[in-house]
Amino acid sequence: MACRISELVLDCRDPEELARFWCAVLGFVRLEDDEDGSIEIGPESGFGGPVSTIVLVPSAEPRRGKLPLHFDVSPTDRDQDAELERLLAVGARPVDVGQSAEASWHVLADPEGNEFCLLRRRLDPA
């Protein structure tokens, strides 16, 4: 038997803002608010389904350097250009990490500067 990633936990300055952003990006809903200010978001089916949830944990500690992990997201109902336009409209911003102009992905950042990539390949909605 193997393990499965059930939650991704992200320390952040403003869980409310990131919950709104990532719910808009991923089509997630707010699942649970904890007393410590943490917010869990995920698919409507909730925790334990085929898609991992994200827990946004408030942290006053400044982040040091680039995160060693990032999300790759793929469009599900439109092409990459249309999805890029949508992500920029909900608050993503482009990031130059030295990628070439011919790269098949776009590097973006969420409102707190966490980088993620928008891939070209479309996936079926989960």
N, C-alpha and C positions, 0 to 999 in steps of 0.2 A: 504494500500500500504506500502511496506517496502523499505528500502534503499538497495543498492548494493555497494560493494567495487569496485570503478572504477580505482583507482590508489593506488599504494603503494609508499610512498616517503621515500627515504633513504638518509640521510646526509652522505657524504663521502669526503675523501681527494682527490681522483682522479676519477671523473666521467667517464673519457675516459677509464681507465683500467677496472673499474667495468662494464661499458657498454659492452665492448668486452667480458668480462668473462660471464656475465649473458646472453648475446645474444647467446654465445656458449652453455651454460648449457641448456637454455630453448628453443632454436631454434627461438628466437625473432629477430627482426630487429630494427634498429635505426629509430625512428619515427620523432623526433623533437629535435633540438638544440635551447636552449633559450639564449638570450643575457647575462644572468647572469652565463652562464656556465653549466646550468642544461641540462641533456640529458634524453629524454623520450624514453624508449624501450618497445616493445610489439609485439603482433602477427601482421602479415602483414595486417590484417583487421583493425588495429589501435584502437584508443580510442573508448570506448562505446560498444565494442563487449562483448561476453560472458566471455572473459579472461581479468583480470585487467592488466593495464600497470604498469611499474615501472618508477618512476622519480628519477634520481640520481642527488642530489643537492650538489654542492661544499660547503664544510664547513671547515674552518680553526680551528674550535673548536675541541679540543681533546675529543674523546668519553670517558665517565666515566663509567667504568664497562661493564658488559654484557648487550646486548640489551634484553629488556623484551619480544621480539617477534622474531621468526625465521621462515624461510621457511621450509616446508617439500616438497621434490620433489620425483616424482615416475618415473621410467623408462617407456618409451612408445614403444620402438622398439627392446629392448634387455633385458636380465636378469639383475639382480642387480649387479652381479660381473662384467659383461662387462660394465655396466654403471659406476660403481665405477672407473674402469680403465680409461674410457673416461674422467670423471670429474677430476681425478688426472692429466691427460695429459693436460687439459686446464687451470690448475692452482689451483684447490682445494687442500687443505691439510687436512689430518686426524686430528681430535681433540679428546682427551680423556676427557670426562666429568664424568667418573666413570661408563659408561655403561658396562654391562656384555659382555663377549665374545659371549654369546648366543643371544644377542640383534638382533632383526630382521631389524635393521636400522644401518646406518653408520652416525656418526657425522663428518661433514666436516666444513671447513671455506673457505670463498672467499679470494681474495688477500688482503683485508683490515681486515681480522679476523672476519667477520660477520659469525656466525655459521648457518649452515643449516643441515637438515637431508635427507639422501637418503633412502627412504623406499623400502621394498622388493616388494610390490604389484605393478604389471604393470597396467598402465592405457591406454585406447585408446587415440591416439593423438587427441587433440581438433581441 
